[in-house]
Amino acid sequence: MLYILGCFLGGLAVGFAMRRQQHRLKPVGRLTDAAVCFLLFVLGAKLGANETVMDNLGQLGWEALWLTLGAVLGSLLAVRPLERLLKGEVPESGGRT
């Protein structure tokens, strides 16, 4: 894990040093896209070869659906109070003065 963090910080330092030379960094974007596609392919192949995952794919799909619906519903329920709070609206109290 420390190796990964070191690589990230090293790349961050190189990117910071080269921020005025954007033309040299263009190929890096294409290389990053290719690396992500390759990693997704390998991940799919690894999951496809796993018999336990493939045997339980239906159950995993239903669990993923319920988790997704719960996350969306929770987000929707949290947006309204947060929106009011950020706009500075104070909810009315039940009592009259």
C-alpha positions as CSV (number, residue, x, y, z in Angstrom):
1,M,0.0,0.0,0.0
2,L,2.9,2.4,0.8
3,Y,4.3,1.6,-2.7
4,I,1.0,2.7,-4.3
5,L,0.9,5.9,-2.3
6,G,4.5,6.6,-3.2
7,C,3.8,6.2,-6.9
8,F,0.8,8.5,-6.7
9,L,2.7,11.2,-4.9
10,G,5.6,10.8,-7.3
11,G,3.2,11.2,-10.2
12,L,1.6,14.2,-8.5
13,A,5.1,15.9,-8.2
14,V,5.9,15.2,-11.9
15,G,2.5,16.5,-13.0
16,F,3.0,19.6,-10.9
17,A,6.4,20.3,-12.3
18,M,5.1,19.8,-15.9
19,R,1.9,21.8,-15.5
20,R,3.1,24.4,-18.0
21,Q,4.0,21.7,-20.6
22,Q,0.5,20.3,-21.2
23,H,1.4,19.2,-24.8
24,R,3.7,16.6,-23.3
25,L,1.0,15.2,-21.0
26,K,-1.6,14.5,-23.8
27,P,-0.4,11.0,-24.5
28,V,-0.7,10.2,-20.8
29,G,-4.5,10.6,-21.1
30,R,-4.7,8.0,-23.8
31,L,-2.4,5.7,-21.9
32,T,-4.5,6.1,-18.8
33,D,-7.7,5.2,-20.8
34,A,-6.1,2.1,-22.2
35,A,-4.8,1.0,-18.8
36,V,-8.3,1.4,-17.3
37,C,-9.9,-0.6,-20.2
38,F,-7.3,-3.3,-19.7
39,L,-7.9,-3.5,-16.0
40,L,-11.7,-3.7,-16.5
41,F,-11.2,-6.5,-19.0
42,V,-8.9,-8.4,-16.6
43,L,-11.4,-7.9,-13.7
44,G,-14.3,-9.2,-15.9
45,A,-12.2,-12.2,-16.9
46,K,-11.3,-12.9,-13.3
47,L,-15.0,-12.7,-12.2
48,G,-16.1,-14.8,-15.1
49,A,-13.7,-17.5,-14.1
50,N,-14.9,-17.5,-10.5
51,E,-17.5,-20.3,-10.2
52,T,-18.9,-19.0,-6.9
53,V,-19.6,-15.6,-8.4
54,M,-21.1,-17.0,-11.6
55,D,-23.3,-19.5,-9.6
56,N,-24.7,-16.6,-7.5
57,L,-25.0,-14.0,-10.2
58,G,-28.8,-13.7,-9.9
59,Q,-28.7,-13.2,-6.1
60,L,-25.8,-10.7,-6.4
61,G,-27.8,-8.8,-9.0
62,W,-30.9,-8.6,-6.7
63,E,-28.7,-7.4,-3.8
64,A,-27.1,-4.8,-6.0
65,L,-30.5,-3.6,-7.1
66,W,-31.8,-3.2,-3.5
67,L,-28.6,-1.4,-2.5
68,T,-28.9,0.9,-5.5
69,L,-32.5,1.7,-4.8
70,G,-31.8,2.3,-1.1
71,A,-28.9,4.7,-1.9
72,V,-31.0,6.6,-4.4
73,L,-34.0,6.9,-2.0
74,G,-31.7,7.9,0.8
75,S,-30.1,10.6,-1.3
76,L,-33.5,11.9,-2.4
77,L,-34.8,12.1,1.2
78,A,-31.6,13.9,2.3
79,V,-31.6,16.5,-0.5
80,R,-34.7,18.5,0.6
81,P,-33.6,19.2,4.2
82,L,-30.0,19.9,3.1
83,E,-31.2,22.2,0.3
84,R,-33.2,24.2,2.9
85,L,-30.3,24.3,5.3
86,L,-27.9,25.6,2.6
87,K,-30.4,28.2,1.4
88,G,-30.7,29.5,5.0
89,E,-34.4,28.7,5.4
90,V,-35.3,28.0,9.0
91,P,-38.1,25.4,9.4
92,E,-41.2,26.9,11.2
93,S,-41.7,25.8,14.7
94,G,-45.0,24.4,15.8
95,G,-45.7,27.1,18.4
96,R,-47.0,30.6,17.9
97,T,-45.5,33.7,19.5
